Amino acid sequence: MPAKDELAKRRYDNLVDRLESLMEAALKPGYQGYYGQLILSSGDLEEMGDLKDVRRAAREAGRRLGWQPKTQLVDGRLFVYDDREVPEEISRLAMRDAAEAVDAFMRPYMNRTPGNS
């Protein structure tokens, strides 16, 4: 039985490493590690194994990154996010980035003249 336990531990450790890598890759460098999130599809979850184990591994991976990790299952997708309070300067930067993204998206629609769609 110890060999089976060792194999399960290695699988779990590999899952934590994989999730940590995905979570770290999703971080925006300017946000200094804040606003971390990862969304795993139902297909991702099937591939990774038991939901309970994936959630536990995701929380461990988040803690390794300094997050206060939370998980939420919605319509078959697992959302993993950092629930820490964000420093004011990082929050302002994120709001500015969001406003610029919305502005860039809306700009083509705002420059249309009536009847010219």
Residue, then its C-alpha position, 0 to 999 in steps of 0.5 A: m500500500p505505501a507504493k500507492d500512497e507515494l504514487a498518489k502524492r507524486r500525482y498531487d504534487n505534479l498537479v500543484d506544480r502544474l496549477e501554480s505554473l498556469m496561475e503564475a503565467a496568468l498574472k499581469p506583471g504590472y499588478q505585482g502578483y495581485y488580481g490573480q485568477l485561473i479558470l479551468s474548463s470542464g474539460d480541464l477538470e476532467e483531465m486533472g482528476d477528482l474535483k476535490d483534489v483539483r480544488r485542494a491543489a489549486r488552493e495550495a498552488g495559490r498559497r505558494l504564490g502568496w495569494q489568499p486563494k478561493t475557488q468557485l465552481v460555476d457551470g462546470r468551470l472552476f474559478v480560482y482567484d486571489d482574494r487578498e485586499v489590493p493596494e490602492e496603487i495597484s487598484r488604480l492601475a487596474m481600473r485605468d487598464a480596464a477603462e482603456a480596454v473598454d475605450a478601445f473596444m467602444r471607439p469604433y462604435m462611437n465614431r459611426t455616423p447615423g445610417n453608416s453602420 
